[in-house]
Amino acid sequence: MAQSVKLGDDIMALVRHEADLQSRSVAGQISHWLKIGRAIECSGRFDHARITAALEGKLDTAELGEEEEAAWLDAFVEKMAQPSEAEETFHARRQALGQGVGLDAGGNLVYAKEGNAA
């Protein structure tokens, strides 16, 4: 059964561009990349379970191989760029109370303007 998945505009732009270059449909390109990604994870060059364990804090990243560490870093950066629901709630409450919502590059407290997300 077909299912809908929401992907960011930046991802979809990459998919459309590559699909055009490779004469594939958008769905075909996504399926192709999915198969490649899965093959890499299962290739034996690195252990996806170890990367997941490191992301969960169950394995020290110093124990990862070079390729595992690169994959872990990519996943870690992606996760850190997405605030959790608890973080969004925390910052919304601070903003509502007129308190600081973060630090700028110089380490100075930043106050969000009303109506701006922190």
Secondary structure, 3 states (H helix, E strand, C coil): CCCCCCCCHHHHHHHHHHHHHHCCCHHHHHHHHHHHHHHHHCCCCCCHHHHHHHHCCCCCHHHCCHHHHHHHHHHHHHHHCCCCHHHHHHHHHHHHCCCCCEECCCCCEECCCCCCCC
